[in-house]
Amino acid sequence: MKIAKNTVVSVAYKLSDAQGNLIEESVQPMVYLHGGYDGTFPKIEEELDGHESGFETQIQLEPQDAFGEYDPELVKIEPRSRFPEPLEVGMQFEGTPEEGDEDLDSLIYTVTEIAEDKVVLDGNHPLAGMALRFSLLVQEVRAATEDEIEHEHAHGVEGLEILDEDDEPDEAAEKPGPTLH
């Protein structure tokens, strides 16, 4: 089956920086609903479109096609007293770029530095500003189920949404692999 709109694609990948340094390698395949549903980067969808299981390719995404340019405006310095104990570099918090502006989307801020009375937070994605190289191997292509199309995401390799005892969708069953976007 060829990759087209409303197919579910399972892709093994290796992610490297522009110099070839490995950043991440998939343990489980990335599984996404193809066709502009934000399951992966548009340039990756474009590259895979029309191909079949077994297709291998390498693609480089510039920052604007991946996690965006690095934005120094998304770095904030906050009073240390606003944070819980213990506080460590690498911890993440959700917030808006401008306090009190409820119309802005919230971001995940990562603690990058801690001083005695100040904390430096960075709202940029850790890979923002980087050109990224993807080595991709299409492992499987199948038709999406009606539920997947309605929900606008893949329900795993098999297309099954596993319900727990409360009849709520199991998050891990819905999205078993990483999502690159």
C-alpha atoms as one frame of an Amber mdcrd trajectory, in Angstrom:
protein
   0.000   0.000   0.000   1.264   3.470  -0.858   1.448   6.309   1.652  -1.421
   8.703   0.968  -3.967  10.780   2.884  -5.668   8.742   5.619  -3.055   6.012
   5.804  -1.265   5.161   9.040   2.498   5.070   8.636   5.010   3.383  10.957
   8.495   4.831  10.553  11.785   3.938  12.244  14.031   6.978  12.445  17.401
   8.324  13.476  17.608  12.014  14.294  20.957  13.801  14.022  22.143  17.373
  13.994  23.538  18.911  10.793  27.027  17.647  11.686  25.779  14.050  11.912
  25.831  13.764  15.716  23.090  11.340  16.786  20.396  13.015  18.927  17.815
  10.225  19.064  17.110   6.831  17.544  13.655   5.282  17.676  13.197   2.212
  19.836   9.579   1.920  18.722   8.493   3.268  15.362   6.879   6.674  15.091
   3.260   5.970  14.090   1.255   8.797  12.555  -1.856   9.493  10.486  -0.702
  10.784   7.101  -2.437  13.701   5.432  -1.840  16.961   7.263  -3.069  15.967
  10.733   0.029  17.353  12.520   1.331  13.855  13.314   4.801  14.747  12.083
   6.568  17.560  10.267   4.996  18.522   6.904   8.360  18.094   5.112   8.589
  14.493   6.355   5.037  13.792   5.118   5.930  15.345   1.772   9.063  13.180
   1.503   7.206   9.938   2.331   4.059  10.616   0.286   3.463   8.009  -2.437
   6.040   5.510  -1.121   5.553   2.028   0.327   6.788  -0.100   3.197  10.566
  -0.572   2.938  11.217   2.929   1.563  14.339   4.515   3.074  15.384   8.125
   2.814  17.358  10.873   4.468  16.045  14.392   4.778  17.417  17.562   6.338
  14.993  20.015   7.898  16.016  23.601   8.429  14.884  25.218  11.711  11.800
  26.828  10.139  10.644  23.359   8.980  11.296  21.694  12.347  11.189  23.341
  15.784  11.587  26.942  14.613  14.302  29.525  15.044  15.680  30.147  18.524
  13.772  33.084  20.048  15.696  34.964  22.770  12.393  36.632  23.771  11.295
  33.270  25.204  13.998  33.365  27.876  12.747  34.694  31.218  14.368  35.447
  34.549  12.062  34.841  37.494  12.408  35.187  41.261  13.611  31.957  42.883
  10.804  32.257  45.438   8.173  31.405  42.761   9.431  27.809  42.410   9.079
  24.663  44.496  11.860  22.894  46.328  13.911  21.052  45.295  14.580  22.952
  42.062  17.067  21.606  39.516  18.365  22.594  36.084  16.372  20.673  33.485
  13.056  20.800  35.351  10.125  22.006  33.263   7.143  24.237  33.997   4.167
  25.368  31.944   3.450  29.063  31.487   2.637  31.828  29.019   5.295  34.089
  27.484   3.600  37.171  28.958   2.148  36.778  32.426  -1.545  37.536  32.566
  -2.135  37.232  28.815  -4.610  34.360  28.701  -4.909  34.581  24.886  -1.359
  33.317  24.354  -0.673  29.598  24.098   1.180  28.219  27.083   4.727  26.980
  26.607   6.903  24.495  28.419   9.771  26.361  30.064  12.966  24.545  30.987
  15.099  25.684  33.915  18.518  26.422  32.390  20.236  28.222  35.299  19.656
  28.734  38.999  21.251  31.556  40.993  20.692  32.363  44.659  17.553  34.427
  44.108  16.877  34.079  40.337  15.901  31.302  37.928  16.495  31.393  34.157
  13.725  29.741  32.130  13.849  28.984  28.395  10.576  28.525  26.482  12.287
  27.431  23.257  12.135  23.786  22.223  15.539  22.197  23.019  16.105  21.676
  19.266  14.973  25.169  18.211  17.400  26.881  15.858  18.952  23.606  14.710
  18.986  22.033  11.275  18.058  18.375  11.761  18.790  15.279   9.677  16.348
  12.397   9.672  17.129   8.887   8.435  13.732   7.284   7.842  12.655   3.701
   7.138   8.982   3.066   6.421   8.130  -0.133   8.270   4.400  -0.379   7.616
   1.582   1.412   5.805  -2.086   0.617   6.368  -5.461   2.228   5.796  -6.606
   4.348   8.734  -9.709   3.298  10.640 -12.771   5.537  10.716 -12.038   6.284
  14.394  -8.490   7.382  13.577  -9.707   9.716  10.848 -12.395  11.105  13.152
  -9.885  11.579  16.017  -7.225  12.887  13.599  -4.433  10.684  14.944  -3.225
   7.094  14.696  -4.321   4.604  17.351  -1.091   2.665  17.224   0.401   0.187
  14.814  -2.716  -2.014  14.786  -5.261   0.813  14.881  -6.736  -0.370  18.160
  -7.656   2.006  20.930  -7.407   0.002  24.157  -9.921   0.972  26.833  -9.137
   0.610  30.506 -11.630  -0.356  33.196 -13.067   3.192  33.232 -13.703   2.975
  29.450 -11.323   5.878  28.884  -8.821   5.718  26.022  -5.424   4.549  27.192
  -2.950   7.288  26.206  -0.153   4.780  25.669  -2.337   2.673  23.390  -3.317
   5.668  21.301   0.197   6.945  20.716   2.693   4.137  21.238   5.577   5.745
  19.417   7.183   9.166  19.397   5.644  12.031  17.493   7.946  14.351  15.622
   6.399  17.772  15.428
